[in-house]
Amino acid sequence: MNIEEKIINAIKKYDTILIHRHMRPDPDAIGSQVGLAEILRKNFPEKKIYAVGKTVEGLSFLAQMDEVSDEVYKNALVIVTDTANTARISDERYKNGEMLIKIDHHPNDEPYGDLVYVDTGVSSCSELIMRFMTNQGLSLTDNAARLLYAGIVGDTGRFLYPATTAKTMLIASKLRSYRFDATRLMREMEQISFNVAKLSGFVFENLEVDTNGAGRVMITKEVLAKFGLSDYETSHIVSLPGQIENVESWGIFVEQPNGKFRVRLRSKEIAINEIAKRHNGGGHPLASGANAKDLAECEEIYREIQGILNN
C-alpha cells in the first residue's frame, strides 16, 4: 500500500477532519489547505471538514478560516499542508487530534506525523494535492480548482521559477478548465496598495549589492511606520531585487515590533536554505525564511550570503 492509499484510507476512517497550514500563509498554504478541504467536502459530504488557522491577512479574497472549539479535535484526523516543521504550524491544537498527516513539498527536515507525504519535486503543495486527488479518483469543485490554481501560480512565481515543470503546466491547464474567473484571481494576487508601491521605490533606492551579486535591504520599524505598512505587506517586495541583472542572491531584513528581524531569503541559482536553517528558519533551496535576533545576526546572515557567492 503506497502513501496515497494510506492517506485516503485514513480520510475514509474519520468522521471529523481538521486541516492546518503554516503561519503567515502564502497562496500555496491557503490553496492547498482550503483546496483540500473543498475536495473532501465534495467527495465526503457526510464528514465534518474544517480549515483551521489564524486570520489570513491580505489573503481573505482566497478563503476564510473556520472557527472550531477544542472539543472538535477529539477522535479527529488532522492534516497539515505546506508546512515543513511543527514550529511553523498555525494553531497548536493540531497536536490534539487522534491521527496526524503531513502533506508537503519542502525538504523533509522534520518528518512529523503518523503519515508523511512529501515530494520536493513538485512546484507546490497545491500541485501535490491535485495529484493526490486525481490518483484517488476524487472529484473537484470550481472553487477547489480556483484555490489550487492560486497556490500553483503563487509558488511558481507565475510559472517563472525552476520548480515549474511540464507536469505543472498540464495540471494548471486542467485546473483552468473549471469555472472560475482566472483573470480576476490574478488581478487580486498581483495588485498592491499605493503604500506598497512607495515601499518598492524604497527597496530599489536602498538595495545594497556587492560585486558578486549578494544583495540586502533593511526595513526598520521606522520605515514601516513611514509607509504605514505591516510586516505582512512586505511580502510583495521580496522578489524585486531579483529583477536586477547583477543580483544573484539576496535578503530582505524586516524589523519586528520586538526588535528582532524576519529575514526573507531568495536566490536565482545557488541554494540558500542552509543559511536559513542556521538561523531558526528553513524553506526551499531558492526561497527560504529565517529569523535574526538583532542587527549583528542580520550582518552575519548577509556575510553568509556573500560567502556562498564567493566560492
VENZIBEL-V385305 format. One record per run of one state. SS is the DSSP state (H for helix, E for strand, L for the rest). FROM is the first residue (numbers start at 0). TO is the last residue. If there is no record, write none. Layout:
# VENZIBEL-V385305
SS_FROM_TO / SS_FROM_TO
This chain:
# VENZIBEL-V385305
L_0_1 / H_2_12 / L_13_14 / E_15_19 / L_20_20 / E_21_21 / L_22_25 / H_26_42 / L_43_46 / E_47_50 / L_51_68 / H_69_72 / L_73_75 / E_76_80 / L_81_84 / H_85_87 / E_88_88 / L_89_90 / H_91_95 / L_96_97 / E_98_103 / L_104_113 / E_114_117 / L_118_123 / H_124_134 / L_135_140 / H_141_154 / L_155_164 / H_165_175 / L_176_180 / H_181_189 / L_190_192 / H_193_205 / L_206_206 / E_207_208 / L_209_212 / E_213_218 / L_219_219 / H_220_226 / L_227_230 / H_231_236 / L_237_238 / H_239_242 / L_243_247 / E_248_254 / L_255_259 / E_260_266 / L_267_271 / H_272_277 / L_278_280 / E_281_282 / L_283_285 / E_286_291 / L_292_293 / H_294_308 / L_309_310
